[in-house]
Amino acid sequence: MKKSEAWYALFPLDVYALGPFRFTKEKSEHEFREYLREWEGVKRLPKGVEVWPTR
């Protein structure tokens, strides 16, 4: 699983991706999705949310 200090997120129906979300410690995709759930204040992210690390 990839780890990165910065991630992008694209929510369904959004034209542009959000980010980069920058962190002091590397996060895995699972940890970043967990962060997004807290950030949005939801228990589950919408179907079709795409996330990817910066290079």
PyMOL Python script that loads the backbone (N, CA, C, O; Angstrom):
from pymol import cmd

cmd.read_pdbstr("""\
ATOM      1  N   MET A   1       0.844  -1.175   0.000  1.00  0.00           N
ATOM      2  CA  MET A   1       0.000   0.000   0.000  1.00  0.00           C
ATOM      3  C   MET A   1       0.891   1.240   0.000  1.00  0.00           C
ATOM      4  O   MET A   1       1.878   1.312   0.733  1.00  0.00           O
ATOM      5  N   LYS A   2       0.530   2.203  -0.824  1.00  0.00           N
ATOM      6  CA  LYS A   2       1.319   3.424  -0.935  1.00  0.00           C
ATOM      7  C   LYS A   2       1.140   4.295   0.290  1.00  0.00           C
ATOM      8  O   LYS A   2       0.061   4.353   0.880  1.00  0.00           O
ATOM      9  N   LYS A   3       2.222   4.974   0.665  1.00  0.00           N
ATOM     10  CA  LYS A   3       2.169   5.958   1.737  1.00  0.00           C
ATOM     11  C   LYS A   3       2.705   7.265   1.187  1.00  0.00           C
ATOM     12  O   LYS A   3       3.623   7.274   0.366  1.00  0.00           O
ATOM     13  N   SER A   4       2.132   8.364   1.640  1.00  0.00           N
ATOM     14  CA  SER A   4       2.555   9.669   1.167  1.00  0.00           C
ATOM     15  C   SER A   4       2.254  10.714   2.230  1.00  0.00           C
ATOM     16  O   SER A   4       1.398  10.516   3.092  1.00  0.00           O
ATOM     17  N   GLU A   5       2.977  11.837   2.154  1.00  0.00           N
ATOM     18  CA  GLU A   5       2.720  12.957   3.059  1.00  0.00           C
ATOM     19  C   GLU A   5       1.669  13.903   2.493  1.00  0.00           C
ATOM     20  O   GLU A   5       1.190  14.787   3.204  1.00  0.00           O
ATOM     21  N   ALA A   6       1.300  13.730   1.216  1.00  0.00           N
ATOM     22  CA  ALA A   6       0.312  14.602   0.581  1.00  0.00           C
ATOM     23  C   ALA A   6      -0.595  13.777  -0.332  1.00  0.00           C
ATOM     24  O   ALA A   6      -0.126  12.930  -1.092  1.00  0.00           O
ATOM     25  N   TRP A   7      -1.893  14.038  -0.244  1.00  0.00           N
ATOM     26  CA  TRP A   7      -2.889  13.289  -1.007  1.00  0.00           C
ATOM     27  C   TRP A   7      -3.881  14.239  -1.668  1.00  0.00           C
ATOM     28  O   TRP A   7      -4.126  15.343  -1.182  1.00  0.00           O
ATOM     29  N   TYR A   8      -4.448  13.786  -2.788  1.00  0.00           N
ATOM     30  CA  TYR A   8      -5.546  14.475  -3.460  1.00  0.00           C
ATOM     31  C   TYR A   8      -6.804  13.635  -3.315  1.00  0.00           C
ATOM     32  O   TYR A   8      -6.739  12.416  -3.157  1.00  0.00           O
ATOM     33  N   ALA A   9      -7.966  14.311  -3.372  1.00  0.00           N
ATOM     34  CA  ALA A   9      -9.250  13.607  -3.305  1.00  0.00           C
ATOM     35  C   ALA A   9     -10.203  14.209  -4.328  1.00  0.00           C
ATOM     36  O   ALA A   9     -10.275  15.428  -4.483  1.00  0.00           O
ATOM     37  N   LEU A  10     -10.931  13.345  -5.022  1.00  0.00           N
ATOM     38  CA  LEU A  10     -11.938  13.778  -5.979  1.00  0.00           C
ATOM     39  C   LEU A  10     -13.265  13.146  -5.577  1.00  0.00           C
ATOM     40  O   LEU A  10     -13.414  11.924  -5.580  1.00  0.00           O
ATOM     41  N   PHE A  11     -14.225  14.002  -5.231  1.00  0.00           N
ATOM     42  CA  PHE A  11     -15.548  13.532  -4.845  1.00  0.00           C
ATOM     43  C   PHE A  11     -16.445  13.464  -6.081  1.00  0.00           C
ATOM     44  O   PHE A  11     -16.264  14.239  -7.020  1.00  0.00           O
ATOM     45  N   PRO A  12     -17.407  12.545  -6.085  1.00  0.00           N
ATOM     46  CA  PRO A  12     -18.321  12.434  -7.222  1.00  0.00           C
ATOM     47  C   PRO A  12     -19.025  13.771  -7.484  1.00  0.00           C
ATOM     48  O   PRO A  12     -19.373  14.496  -6.551  1.00  0.00           O
ATOM     49  N   LEU A  13     -19.222  14.076  -8.736  1.00  0.00           N
ATOM     50  CA  LEU A  13     -19.878  15.298  -9.214  1.00  0.00           C
ATOM     51  C   LEU A  13     -19.020  16.552  -9.064  1.00  0.00           C
ATOM     52  O   LEU A  13     -19.436  17.624  -9.505  1.00  0.00           O
ATOM     53  N   ASP A  14     -17.841  16.455  -8.458  1.00  0.00           N
ATOM     54  CA  ASP A  14     -16.924  17.597  -8.405  1.00  0.00           C
ATOM     55  C   ASP A  14     -16.106  17.623  -9.691  1.00  0.00           C
ATOM     56  O   ASP A  14     -15.736  16.578 -10.227  1.00  0.00           O
ATOM     57  N   VAL A  15     -15.830  18.821 -10.174  1.00  0.00           N
ATOM     58  CA  VAL A  15     -15.053  18.966 -11.397  1.00  0.00           C
ATOM     59  C   VAL A  15     -13.562  18.881 -11.100  1.00  0.00           C
ATOM     60  O   VAL A  15     -12.799  18.287 -11.862  1.00  0.00           O
ATOM     61  N   TYR A  16     -13.156  19.479  -9.990  1.00  0.00           N
ATOM     62  CA  TYR A  16     -11.741  19.531  -9.636  1.00  0.00           C
ATOM     63  C   TYR A  16     -11.463  18.738  -8.366  1.00  0.00           C
ATOM     64  O   TYR A  16     -12.316  18.619  -7.487  1.00  0.00           O
ATOM     65  N   ALA A  17     -10.260  18.206  -8.294  1.00  0.00           N
ATOM     66  CA  ALA A  17      -9.831  17.480  -7.095  1.00  0.00           C
ATOM     67  C   ALA A  17      -9.495  18.471  -5.986  1.00  0.00           C
ATOM     68  O   ALA A  17      -9.107  19.609  -6.251  1.00  0.00           O
ATOM     69  N   LEU A  18      -9.647  18.033  -4.761  1.00  0.00           N
ATOM     70  CA  LEU A  18      -9.256  18.825  -3.599  1.00  0.00           C
ATOM     71  C   LEU A  18      -7.849  18.428  -3.190  1.00  0.00           C
ATOM     72  O   LEU A  18      -7.481  17.256  -3.254  1.00  0.00           O
ATOM     73  N   GLY A  19      -7.076  19.399  -2.774  1.00  0.00           N
ATOM     74  CA  GLY A  19      -5.747  19.064  -2.285  1.00  0.00           C
ATOM     75  C   GLY A  19      -4.673  19.879  -2.962  1.00  0.00           C
ATOM     76  O   GLY A  19      -4.940  20.748  -3.792  1.00  0.00           O
ATOM     77  N   PRO A  20      -3.487  19.577  -2.591  1.00  0.00           N
ATOM     78  CA  PRO A  20      -3.114  18.416  -1.794  1.00  0.00           C
ATOM     79  C   PRO A  20      -3.357  18.640  -0.300  1.00  0.00           C
ATOM     80  O   PRO A  20      -3.146  19.735   0.221  1.00  0.00           O
ATOM     81  N   PHE A  21      -3.796  17.597   0.363  1.00  0.00           N
ATOM     82  CA  PHE A  21      -3.898  17.562   1.818  1.00  0.00           C
ATOM     83  C   PHE A  21      -2.509  17.162   2.306  1.00  0.00           C
ATOM     84  O   PHE A  21      -2.036  16.072   1.985  1.00  0.00           O
ATOM     85  N   ARG A  22      -1.860  18.014   3.065  1.00  0.00           N
ATOM     86  CA  ARG A  22      -0.483  17.741   3.503  1.00  0.00           C
ATOM     87  C   ARG A  22      -0.454  17.343   4.978  1.00  0.00           C
ATOM     88  O   ARG A  22      -1.180  17.897   5.804  1.00  0.00           O
ATOM     89  N   PHE A  23       0.407  16.364   5.287  1.00  0.00           N
ATOM     90  CA  PHE A  23       0.546  15.840   6.642  1.00  0.00           C
ATOM     91  C   PHE A  23       2.020  15.825   7.026  1.00  0.00           C
ATOM     92  O   PHE A  23       2.890  15.778   6.156  1.00  0.00           O
ATOM     93  N   THR A  24       2.300  15.864   8.318  1.00  0.00           N
ATOM     94  CA  THR A  24       3.692  15.819   8.772  1.00  0.00           C
ATOM     95  C   THR A  24       4.241  14.402   8.716  1.00  0.00           C
ATOM     96  O   THR A  24       5.440  14.208   8.512  1.00  0.00           O
ATOM     97  N   LYS A  25       3.370  13.406   8.896  1.00  0.00           N
ATOM     98  CA  LYS A  25       3.782  11.998   8.816  1.00  0.00           C
ATOM     99  C   LYS A  25       3.094  11.361   7.615  1.00  0.00           C
ATOM    100  O   LYS A  25       1.994  11.763   7.234  1.00  0.00           O
ATOM    101  N   GLU A  26       3.743  10.374   7.028  1.00  0.00           N
ATOM    102  CA  GLU A  26       3.146   9.674   5.893  1.00  0.00           C
ATOM    103  C   GLU A  26       1.878   8.937   6.310  1.00  0.00           C
ATOM    104  O   GLU A  26       1.803   8.373   7.402  1.00  0.00           O
ATOM    105  N   LYS A  27       0.884   8.952   5.425  1.00  0.00           N
ATOM    106  CA  LYS A  27      -0.369   8.229   5.654  1.00  0.00           C
ATOM    107  C   LYS A  27      -0.597   7.264   4.500  1.00  0.00           C
ATOM    108  O   LYS A  27      -0.249   7.546   3.353  1.00  0.00           O
ATOM    109  N   SER A  28      -1.188   6.124   4.827  1.00  0.00           N
ATOM    110  CA  SER A  28      -1.584   5.173   3.786  1.00  0.00           C
ATOM    111  C   SER A  28      -2.927   5.633   3.211  1.00  0.00           C
ATOM    112  O   SER A  28      -3.550   6.556   3.736  1.00  0.00           O
ATOM    113  N   GLU A  29      -3.364   4.985   2.134  1.00  0.00           N
ATOM    114  CA  GLU A  29      -4.655   5.332   1.542  1.00  0.00           C
ATOM    115  C   GLU A  29      -5.785   5.122   2.549  1.00  0.00           C
ATOM    116  O   GLU A  29      -6.702   5.939   2.635  1.00  0.00           O
ATOM    117  N   HIS A  30      -5.719   4.037   3.302  1.00  0.00           N
ATOM    118  CA  HIS A  30      -6.746   3.756   4.311  1.00  0.00           C
ATOM    119  C   HIS A  30      -6.790   4.874   5.358  1.00  0.00           C
ATOM    120  O   HIS A  30      -7.868   5.348   5.718  1.00  0.00           O
ATOM    121  N   GLU A  31      -5.625   5.289   5.841  1.00  0.00           N
ATOM    122  CA  GLU A  31      -5.562   6.357   6.842  1.00  0.00           C
ATOM    123  C   GLU A  31      -6.081   7.677   6.269  1.00  0.00           C
ATOM    124  O   GLU A  31      -6.751   8.437   6.969  1.00  0.00           O
ATOM    125  N   PHE A  32      -5.774   7.951   4.997  1.00  0.00           N
ATOM    126  CA  PHE A  32      -6.257   9.185   4.378  1.00  0.00           C
ATOM    127  C   PHE A  32      -7.774   9.159   4.214  1.00  0.00           C
ATOM    128  O   PHE A  32      -8.437  10.167   4.458  1.00  0.00           O
ATOM    129  N   ARG A  33      -8.329   8.021   3.806  1.00  0.00           N
ATOM    130  CA  ARG A  33      -9.787   7.922   3.687  1.00  0.00           C
ATOM    131  C   ARG A  33     -10.453   8.098   5.060  1.00  0.00           C
ATOM    132  O   ARG A  33     -11.521   8.701   5.165  1.00  0.00           O
ATOM    133  N   GLU A  34      -9.819   7.573   6.095  1.00  0.00           N
ATOM    134  CA  GLU A  34     -10.320   7.765   7.457  1.00  0.00           C
ATOM    135  C   GLU A  34     -10.315   9.255   7.809  1.00  0.00           C
ATOM    136  O   GLU A  34     -11.274   9.760   8.393  1.00  0.00           O
ATOM    137  N   TYR A  35      -9.240   9.955   7.455  1.00  0.00           N
ATOM    138  CA  TYR A  35      -9.142  11.400   7.676  1.00  0.00           C
ATOM    139  C   TYR A  35     -10.257  12.130   6.921  1.00  0.00           C
ATOM    140  O   TYR A  35     -10.886  13.032   7.473  1.00  0.00           O
ATOM    141  N   LEU A  36     -10.506  11.748   5.660  1.00  0.00           N
ATOM    142  CA  LEU A  36     -11.562  12.392   4.872  1.00  0.00           C
ATOM    143  C   LEU A  36     -12.935  12.212   5.506  1.00  0.00           C
ATOM    144  O   LEU A  36     -13.752  13.133   5.497  1.00  0.00           O
ATOM    145  N   ARG A  37     -13.190  11.024   6.057  1.00  0.00           N
ATOM    146  CA  ARG A  37     -14.483  10.799   6.731  1.00  0.00           C
ATOM    147  C   ARG A  37     -14.644  11.761   7.905  1.00  0.00           C
ATOM    148  O   ARG A  37     -15.716  12.339   8.089  1.00  0.00           O
ATOM    149  N   GLU A  38     -13.596  11.936   8.694  1.00  0.00           N
ATOM    150  CA  GLU A  38     -13.652  12.871   9.820  1.00  0.00           C
ATOM    151  C   GLU A  38     -13.793  14.305   9.317  1.00  0.00           C
ATOM    152  O   GLU A  38     -14.561  15.085   9.879  1.00  0.00           O
ATOM    153  N   TRP A  39     -13.059  14.657   8.266  1.00  0.00           N
ATOM    154  CA  TRP A  39     -13.075  16.005   7.703  1.00  0.00           C
ATOM    155  C   TRP A  39     -14.465  16.364   7.179  1.00  0.00           C
ATOM    156  O   TRP A  39     -14.921  17.495   7.346  1.00  0.00           O
ATOM    157  N   GLU A  40     -15.140  15.396   6.542  1.00  0.00           N
ATOM    158  CA  GLU A  40     -16.484  15.602   6.010  1.00  0.00           C
ATOM    159  C   GLU A  40     -17.553  15.443   7.093  1.00  0.00           C
ATOM    160  O   GLU A  40     -18.678  15.912   6.920  1.00  0.00           O
ATOM    161  N   GLY A  41     -17.216  14.790   8.203  1.00  0.00           N
ATOM    162  CA  GLY A  41     -18.180  14.568   9.271  1.00  0.00           C
ATOM    163  C   GLY A  41     -19.194  13.489   8.934  1.00  0.00           C
ATOM    164  O   GLY A  41     -20.359  13.578   9.324  1.00  0.00           O
ATOM    165  N   VAL A  42     -18.747  12.465   8.204  1.00  0.00           N
ATOM    166  CA  VAL A  42     -19.639  11.375   7.798  1.00  0.00           C
ATOM    167  C   VAL A  42     -19.056  10.032   8.229  1.00  0.00           C
ATOM    168  O   VAL A  42     -17.857   9.913   8.482  1.00  0.00           O
ATOM    169  N   LYS A  43     -19.931   9.017   8.308  1.00  0.00           N
ATOM    170  CA  LYS A  43     -19.467   7.673   8.659  1.00  0.00           C
ATOM    171  C   LYS A  43     -18.918   6.940   7.447  1.00  0.00           C
ATOM    172  O   LYS A  43     -18.017   6.109   7.567  1.00  0.00           O
ATOM    173  N   ARG A  44     -19.477   7.259   6.259  1.00  0.00           N
ATOM    174  CA  ARG A  44     -19.037   6.597   5.026  1.00  0.00           C
ATOM    175  C   ARG A  44     -18.850   7.646   3.940  1.00  0.00           C
ATOM    176  O   ARG A  44     -19.643   8.579   3.809  1.00  0.00           O
ATOM    177  N   LEU A  45     -17.788   7.474   3.166  1.00  0.00           N
ATOM    178  CA  LEU A  45     -17.573   8.359   2.027  1.00  0.00           C
ATOM    179  C   LEU A  45     -18.518   7.960   0.900  1.00  0.00           C
ATOM    180  O   LEU A  45     -18.907   6.796   0.802  1.00  0.00           O
ATOM    181  N   PRO A  46     -18.890   8.909   0.053  1.00  0.00           N
ATOM    182  CA  PRO A  46     -19.755   8.570  -1.076  1.00  0.00           C
ATOM    183  C   PRO A  46     -19.092   7.560  -2.013  1.00  0.00           C
ATOM    184  O   PRO A  46     -17.867   7.504  -2.117  1.00  0.00           O
ATOM    185  N   LYS A  47     -19.906   6.777  -2.681  1.00  0.00           N
ATOM    186  CA  LYS A  47     -19.391   5.817  -3.650  1.00  0.00           C
ATOM    187  C   LYS A  47     -18.711   6.590  -4.782  1.00  0.00           C
ATOM    188  O   LYS A  47     -19.254   7.570  -5.291  1.00  0.00           O
ATOM    189  N   GLY A  48     -17.535   6.143  -5.162  1.00  0.00           N
ATOM    190  CA  GLY A  48     -16.836   6.776  -6.277  1.00  0.00           C
ATOM    191  C   GLY A  48     -15.802   7.814  -5.891  1.00  0.00           C
ATOM    192  O   GLY A  48     -15.229   8.460  -6.767  1.00  0.00           O
ATOM    193  N   VAL A  49     -15.547   7.992  -4.601  1.00  0.00           N
ATOM    194  CA  VAL A  49     -14.492   8.929  -4.187  1.00  0.00           C
ATOM    195  C   VAL A  49     -13.152   8.365  -4.634  1.00  0.00           C
ATOM    196  O   VAL A  49     -12.831   7.207  -4.368  1.00  0.00           O
ATOM    197  N   GLU A  50     -12.373   9.204  -5.321  1.00  0.00           N
ATOM    198  CA  GLU A  50     -11.049   8.789  -5.777  1.00  0.00           C
ATOM    199  C   GLU A  50      -9.993   9.521  -4.965  1.00  0.00           C
ATOM    200  O   GLU A  50     -10.122  10.718  -4.709  1.00  0.00           O
ATOM    201  N   VAL A  51      -8.951   8.807  -4.560  1.00  0.00           N
ATOM    202  CA  VAL A  51      -7.826   9.429  -3.858  1.00  0.00           C
ATOM    203  C   VAL A  51      -6.527   8.939  -4.487  1.00  0.00           C
ATOM    204  O   VAL A  51      -6.434   7.801  -4.946  1.00  0.00           O
ATOM    205  N   TRP A  52      -5.531   9.814  -4.498  1.00  0.00           N
ATOM    206  CA  TRP A  52      -4.223   9.414  -5.003  1.00  0.00           C
ATOM    207  C   TRP A  52      -3.145  10.259  -4.340  1.00  0.00           C
ATOM    208  O   TRP A  52      -3.377  11.416  -3.988  1.00  0.00           O
ATOM    209  N   PRO A  53      -1.960   9.671  -4.172  1.00  0.00           N
ATOM    210  CA  PRO A  53      -0.858  10.385  -3.527  1.00  0.00           C
ATOM    211  C   PRO A  53      -0.155  11.316  -4.510  1.00  0.00           C
ATOM    212  O   PRO A  53      -0.240  11.134  -5.725  1.00  0.00           O
ATOM    213  N   THR A  54       0.534  12.308  -3.970  1.00  0.00           N
ATOM    214  CA  THR A  54       1.384  13.138  -4.818  1.00  0.00           C
ATOM    215  C   THR A  54       2.632  12.347  -5.144  1.00  0.00           C
ATOM    216  O   THR A  54       2.920  11.336  -4.504  1.00  0.00           O
ATOM    217  N   ARG A  55       3.352  12.794  -6.112  1.00  0.00           N
ATOM    218  CA  ARG A  55       4.562  12.065  -6.509  1.00  0.00           C
ATOM    219  C   ARG A  55       5.757  12.531  -5.746  1.00  0.00           C
ATOM    220  O   ARG A  55       6.859  12.023  -5.955  1.00  0.00           O
TER     221      ARG A  55
END
""", "prot")
cmd.dss("prot")
cmd.show_as("cartoon", "prot")
cmd.util.cbc("prot")
cmd.orient("prot")
